[in-house]
Amino acid sequence: MSADLAVVGGGIVGSFVAHRAAALRPHWRTVVLERDVPARGATAWSAGADFPLAATAEHRSLVEESRRLYDELQDTPPGLFVRPVRMVYVVASSRLHDLRARTVADLTPTGAQEADRIRRMLPGLRFKTDECAVTHRGRGAVVAARGLTEALLTGGVRKGCTALQIGQRVESVERVANGYRLTAGANQWQARRVVIAVGPWELPRPLAPGLEAAVPEARRKRVAALHAQLPVRADDPLVYFVDDDLFVLPLCEGQALVSFRRNVWDEDPDTLDGQADAADLEEGVRALAARSSRAAAAVVGGRAFQDLYTPGRLPLVHTVPDMPGLSAVVGGSGSGVRLAPALAARALDSVLDSAA
């Protein structure tokens, strides 16, 4: 099969690449090559919390661009999978200035009513000395990443400009005349342009020569979260305990996801099935119990997956000078879903006018 564009990876980033290609180049033939089924990997297990937080100027640019592109999905079928949510940050007063510098929005103190709501969500909640709670104008968002991925791909397939090929684990991308040859087992594809978006599966062997320069210090990190039966409501806020790097996200009536820091590295993503193990649960329950022992007692399970982290935790769009028409999105660093629209746009823009 020959194509104008091959997208390697059918997760959230790859689906945004194909969606943007269908909008900007509807006459192109785009093929999405997915090793399993769309959104089966890191995308499936992400909490999808779209925090307006940025550590650097470049990070801020990605945050702002992604927020704009997510807003453009409103009133479209994919937009049904992006829901606004109020966000409350619990932070030490001494660190409030640092949080303001990182937040791409104006922070304001919460009132007594909001504090009561948080205490209702987390019975027995313990605040630390000198902590305050703040929120920002304009809501954050929570992305149902798996559903959004499928909706983005379906739109292109229905238009006839996107072909989805599942069960295709691409092993190599080679430069050939007039483009690239992609090999997946006994199958081969020819494409003039290629965008690689395979998440933590990019390591240890890059798919194309030259891409090793993009990931010399990138490492796989285990990401875990708890599932808890808490007295939360669907319209309750996401509560982020900044100093703990822990947040509580209401999923639906009585059900919440609790994200916490898990410092485990360099596992093989193929060995994970999305389920939390005993060590995940033990560490997560301990982290949650530091805030609310009653909430910790309400944990009923959890999830775990791998993501690729780059130094500085800034996802990269990497190109190779002598390989025109090829780019790779490297290192979601825990922000793959919230930054996916901007990363996909930059990856596609880098190959739009290129022909190998």
SULFEN-V823387 format. One line per field, one symbol per residue. ss: DSSP state (H for helix, E for strand, C for the rest). psi: psi as a letter, one per 30 degrees, with the letter a starting at -180 (. if undefined). burial: # if it has 16 or more other C-alpha atoms within 10 Angstrom, else .. A space follows every 10 residues. Layout:
BEGIN
ss->???
psi->???
burial->???
END
This chain:
BEGIN
ss->CEEEEEEECC CHHHHHHHHH HHHHCCCCCE EEEECCCCCC CHHHHCCCEE CCECCCHHHH HHHHHHHHHH HCCCCCHHHH HEEEECEEEE EEHHHHHHHH HHECCCEEEC CHHHHHHHHH HCCCCCCCCC EEEEEECCCE EEECHHHHHH HHHHHHHHHC CEEEEECCCC CEEEEECCEE EEEECCEEEE EEEEEECCHH HHCCCCCCCC HHHHCCCCEE EEEEEEEECC CCCCCCCEEE EHHHCEEEEE EECCEEEEEE CCCCECCCHH HCCCECCHHH HHHHHHHHHC CCHHHHCCEE EEEEEEEEEC HHHCCEEEEC CCCCCEEEEE CCCCCHHHHH HHHHHHHHHH HHCCCC
psi->kklekkjjkh aeeeeeeeee eeeeiffljk kjjkfclkgf beeefkfgki khkkfleeee eeeeeeeeee effkglefff gjkkkkkkkj lkefgeeeee ffkhlkkkkl aeeeeeeeee eikgkjklkg llklalkkla lkkieeeeee eeeeeeeefg fkkkjlgjjk fljkklkgbk kkkjbfkklk kflkkkigbf felfjkfkkf ffffhfgklk kkklllkkjl hllfgllkjj jeffhklkjk eajgklkjkl kjiklhlkff fkgfkkaeee eeeeeeeeff ejeeeefgkf aalkaklkkl kfhjkkjklk egikgklkkk ifhggeefge eeeeeeeeef fegkk.
burial->.######### ########## ##...#..## #####.#### ########## ####....## .######..# .......##. ##..###### ##...#..## .####.#..# ...#...#.. ##..#.#... ######..## ########## #######... #####..### .##.#...## ####....## ########## ###..###.. ##.##..### ########## ###..##### ##...##### #...###### ##....###. .#.#.#...# #.###.###. ###.##.##. ########## ..######## ..######## ########## ########## ##..##
END
